[in-house]
Amino acid sequence: MNRDLITLALQEFVLRDGKELNEVQQYLRMKYRIEADQLVLKRRLEKLLQTEKAVA
């Protein structure tokens, strides 16, 4: 998966720190002015977890 801002934020906040998707959504909105829908973040996270399982 591409290492874009959304993917990096998901890896940092959800996978590493164990935070919720709404906190990632707020971070992206405040820092980068990116309006990411919760459903989009959820699907990105699922795809990210699938690729990590495939590598491991």
N, C-alpha and C positions, 0 to 999 in steps of 0.2 A: 504494500500500500504506500502511496506517496506520503512523504513527510511534510504535509502542509500544516498550516496553523491549527486547523481543527483537530487533526490527528495528534499533533504534539500536545495540544491542550487536553485531549482525552487521555493520552498516555500519562501525562503529568498529574492531572487531578484525580481521575477515576482509578486508573490502574495502580499508580504509585501511592497516592495519598488516600484513596478510598472515599472520595467525595462523591456527591450526587451530580446528576446531569444538569440540574438547574444552576449549580455553581459554575460549571463549565460554560453554560449559556451566558451567565452574568459576566464572567471573566472576558469572554469573547466580545460581548457588547461594550463593556467599559474600556477595555484596552485597545481593541482593534476596530470597534464600531461595526462588528459583523453580527447581523441578526440571523442566528441559526435556530431553526425550529427544533423542538425537543425530539420529535420523531426522526429527524435527520441525524441528530446526535446519537440517538439510540441505535439506528441502523449502522452508522459508522462504527460505533463501539462493537456491535455484534460482528461486523466484518473484520474489524481489527482482532478480535478474540479468535475468530476462525483462522485467520492467517497465522496467528501465534501458535495455535494448536497444530497446524499443519507443519510448521517449522520444528516444533518440539517433538 
